[in-house]
């Protein structure tokens, strides 16, 4: 559906009749004005020769002014009737896709009806509304002020990239009930993958951390005093190593300290491990930060669930 294309045609005959009536009234008053102006001219000529009193000339001038005012009122009535007639043809206000028709030919429609006639949604571009915790508001505002902030829309489970867009708007207040800040991201949507009402998982990239040490999120365990991971030592022996986690994602954790690059950690079956005891480890695929992102993009910092909508 293109912008300006006709969606629905309402019976225009009552409005056309009112429009024609307004045109006819103006034509009649214009004829009266012409006659009144001719009479005024005659009275002025007679007045110059003292054959017509000034009062008669003034009365005729008032008649001319009155008819001129009526013509202005007629034009206003024409404009109103033409506006009402234009409402009989409902055109699409934007380029998009229509939904199910909510009325059938022959149905009576009213301006006060809340159900509408048909819904048109804009697909290109499309926006996604999502939220982030209030503690990240300052970081989000700083990144937004510094430049373009990329926002990836993934499937609801976060495993499949749907589209790549950018942050367009940050709300001016935090929701006091939920403690979240609402935002909106925009996507070109040339392939129509994001769809109005579709549930997506958004990932907001605030900054890139170079030379970071990451580990599978499942590898990080909670001990009585600190977080730790099981590290595979020489001879398939396992040792506990306390770690400090800077950030946690759905699949990866950013390790601030306690783990070196290249060390092998245990991601499953930690309950069966003991320090210094030999086990036979089974290699598992290492999750990559770019699994659900475009090439050369690091793991973003925010992950939330949102819904796409037309804009």
C-alpha positions in Angstrom: 0.0 0.0 0.0 1.5 3.3 -1.1 1.0 6.7 0.5 -2.0 8.5 -1.0 -3.5 5.3 -2.4 -7.3 4.9 -1.9 -8.2 2.5 0.9 -12.0 2.9 1.2 -14.7 4.8 -0.7 -17.6 6.0 1.5 -20.9 6.9 -0.3 -20.2 10.5 -1.4 -23.7 11.4 -2.6 -24.9 13.3 0.5 -21.7 15.3 0.6 -21.6 15.9 -3.1 -25.2 17.3 -2.9 -24.2 19.7 -0.1 -21.2 20.8 -2.1 -23.3 21.5 -5.2 -25.8 23.4 -3.1 -23.1 25.6 -1.7 -21.8 26.3 -5.2 -25.3 27.3 -6.4 -25.8 29.6 -3.4 -22.6 31.4 -4.2 -23.5 31.8 -7.9 -26.9 33.2 -6.9 -25.3 35.7 -4.5 -22.7 36.7 -7.1 -25.6 37.5 -9.5 -27.3 39.6 -6.8 -24.0 41.4 -6.2 -23.6 42.3 -9.8 -27.1 43.7 -9.9 -26.6 45.7 -6.7 -23.3 47.1 -8.0 -25.0 48.3 -11.2 -27.8 50.0 -9.2 -25.2 51.6 -7.0 -23.5 53.0 -10.1 -26.7 54.4 -11.4 -27.6 56.1 -8.0 -24.1 57.6 -7.9 -24.6 59.1 -11.4 -28.0 60.5 -10.5 -26.5 61.8 -7.2 -23.9 63.8 -9.1 -26.7 65.5 -10.9 -28.7 66.0 -7.7 -31.5 63.6 -8.9 -30.9 61.0 -6.1 -30.5 61.7 -2.4 -27.4 60.7 -0.6 -29.4 58.5 1.8 -30.4 56.3 -1.2 -26.8 56.0 -2.4 -25.7 55.0 1.1 -28.5 52.4 1.4 -27.5 50.9 -1.9 -23.8 50.8 -0.9 -24.9 48.9 2.3 -26.8 46.4 0.1 -23.6 45.8 -2.0 -21.5 45.3 1.2 -24.1 42.9 2.5 -24.1 40.7 -0.6 -20.3 40.7 -0.6 -20.3 39.4 2.9 -22.8 36.7 1.9 -20.5 35.7 -0.8 -17.6 35.3 1.7 -19.9 33.1 3.8 -20.8 31.1 0.7 -17.1 30.5 0.0 -16.7 29.2 3.6 -19.6 26.9 3.1 -18.1 25.6 -0.1 -14.8 25.0 1.6 -16.5 23.1 4.4 -18.6 21.0 2.0 -15.6 20.2 -0.1 -13.7 19.1 3.1 -16.6 16.8 4.0 -16.7 15.4 0.5 -13.0 14.7 0.6 -13.6 12.6 3.8 -15.6 10.2 1.7 -12.4 9.0 0.0 -10.0 7.5 2.6 -6.5 7.4 1.5 -3.4 5.7 3.1 -1.5 8.3 5.2 1.8 6.3 4.7 3.4 3.6 2.7 3.1 0.3 4.4 1.1 -2.9 4.7 -2.6 -3.2 5.5 -4.1 -5.7 7.9 -7.5 -7.4 7.9 -10.4 -5.3 6.7 -12.6 -4.5 9.8 -15.7 -3.5 7.8 -17.5 -4.9 4.8 -19.1 -3.2 1.8 -22.5 -1.8 2.8 -21.6 -1.4 6.5 -22.4 1.9 8.2 -19.4 3.6 9.6 -19.2 6.5 12.1 -16.4 8.9 12.9 -16.8 8.0 16.6 -16.2 4.3 16.0 -13.1 3.0 17.8 -12.6 -0.1 15.8 -11.6 1.7 12.6 -11.8 0.4 9.0 -8.4 -1.0 8.3 -4.9 -0.7 9.9 -1.8 0.3 8.0 1.6 -0.2 9.5 4.9 1.2 8.2 7.6 -1.4 7.7 10.5 0.6 6.3 11.9 1.9 8.4 10.6 0.1 11.5 11.2 0.7 15.2 11.8 -1.5 18.2 10.8 -0.4 21.7 12.9 -1.9 24.5 14.1 -1.3 28.0 17.3 -1.3 30.1 17.9 -1.2 33.8 18.1 2.3 35.4 21.6 1.8 36.6 22.7 1.8 32.9 21.1 5.2 32.1 24.3 7.2 32.4 26.3 4.8 30.2 23.6 4.8 27.6 23.3 8.6 27.5 27.1 9.0 27.3 27.3 6.5 24.4 24.3 8.1 22.6 25.9 11.6 23.0 29.2 10.3 21.6 27.9 9.0 18.4 25.8 6.3 16.7 24.9 3.4 19.1 24.2 0.1 17.3 21.3 -2.1 18.4 21.0 -5.6 17.2 17.5 -7.2 17.0 17.8 -11.0 17.6 15.2 -13.7 17.9 13.4 -14.0 21.2 15.9 -16.7 22.4 18.8 -14.4 21.4 20.5 -16.9 19.1 19.6 -15.6 15.6 20.4 -12.1 14.3 17.3 -10.5 12.7 18.5 -7.0 11.9 21.1 -4.4 12.7 20.0 -0.9 13.6 20.8 2.1 15.8 19.5 3.8 18.9 17.1 6.6 17.9 15.5 7.7 21.1 15.9 7.5 24.9 12.9 8.3 27.1 13.1 11.3 29.3 12.3 9.5 32.6 12.7 6.2 34.3 9.6 4.1 35.0 9.3 4.2 38.8 7.3 1.0 38.9 9.8 -1.2 37.0 13.0 0.8 37.4 13.7 0.6 33.6 14.3 3.2 31.0 12.5 2.9 27.7 14.3 3.4 24.4 13.6 3.0 20.7 15.9 1.7 18.0 15.4 2.1 14.2 16.0 -0.4 11.5 16.0 0.1 7.7 14.2 -3.3 7.4 14.9 -3.6 3.6 14.3 -7.4 3.9 11.2 -7.1 6.1 12.6 -9.4 8.8 11.5 -7.3 11.8 7.7 -7.4 11.8 5.2 -5.4 13.8 4.4 -7.1 17.1 7.3 -9.6 16.8 9.1 -10.4 20.0 12.8 -9.8 19.7 15.8 -9.7 22.0 17.8 -6.5 21.6 21.5 -6.1 22.2 22.8 -2.6 22.7 26.5 -1.9 22.1 27.8 0.8 24.4 31.6 0.3 24.1 34.2 -2.1 22.8 36.7 -3.6 25.3 40.0 -4.6 23.7 42.0 -7.7 24.6 39.4 -8.9 27.0 39.5 -12.3 28.7 36.1 -14.0 28.4 34.8 -17.4 29.6 31.6 -19.3 29.2 29.0 -18.0 31.6 28.3 -21.5 32.8 31.9 -21.9 33.8 31.7 -19.2 36.5 30.6 -20.7 39.8 29.5 -19.1 43.0 31.5 -20.1 46.1 30.9 -19.2 49.7 33.2 -16.2 49.5 33.8 -15.4 45.9 33.2 -16.4 42.3 35.5 -19.1 40.9 36.2 -21.3 37.9 37.7 -24.8 37.5 40.9 -24.5 35.5 42.3 -27.6 33.7 46.0 -28.0 34.7 48.6 -30.3 33.2 47.8 -34.0 33.4 44.0 -33.4 33.4 44.0 -32.2 36.9 41.6 -29.4 38.0 42.2 -26.5 40.3 39.8 -23.8 41.6 40.7 -20.2 40.7 38.9 -17.2 42.2 37.9 -14.7 39.6 36.4 -11.2 39.4 33.7 -10.9 36.8 33.3 -7.4 35.2 30.2 -8.2 33.2 27.9 -11.1 32.5 26.0 -11.9 29.3 23.7 -14.8 28.4 26.6 -16.9 27.1 29.8 -15.2 28.1 31.3 -13.5 31.1 34.0 -10.9 31.0 36.7 -11.8 33.5 38.5 -8.8 35.1 41.1 -10.9 37.0 41.9 -14.4 38.1 42.1 -16.0 34.7 44.7 -15.8 32.0 44.3 -15.9 28.2 44.5 -19.4 26.9 43.6 -21.2 30.1 41.0 -24.0 29.8 38.0 -23.9 32.1 35.2 -26.4 32.8 31.8 -25.3 31.6 29.7 -28.3 32.7 29.8 -31.1 35.3 31.6 -29.0 38.0 29.8 -30.9 40.8 31.8 -34.0 40.0 35.2 -32.3 40.2 37.7 -32.1 43.0 41.1 -30.4 43.3 44.1 -32.4 42.2 42.0 -35.4 41.0 42.4 -36.7 37.5 39.4 -36.6 35.2 38.9 -37.1 31.5 37.7 -33.8 30.1 35.6 -33.6 27.0 36.2 -30.6 24.7 33.2 -28.4 24.2 32.6 -25.7 21.5 33.8 -22.3 22.7 31.0 -19.8 22.5 32.0 -16.8 20.4 31.0 -13.2 21.2 30.1 -12.8 17.5 27.7 -15.8 17.3 24.6 -13.6 17.0 26.3 -10.4 15.8 27.6 -9.0 12.5 31.3 -9.6 11.8 33.9 -7.8 13.9 31.3 -6.8 16.6 32.1 -7.6 20.3 29.7 -8.9 22.8 27.4 -6.0 23.7 26.7 -4.9 27.2 22.9 -4.9 27.4 20.4 -7.7 26.7 16.7 -7.3 27.0 13.4 -8.5 25.5 11.4 -6.1 23.4 8.7 -6.0 20.7 8.9 -4.5 17.2 6.4 -2.0 16.0 5.7 0.1 12.9 6.6 3.8 13.0 
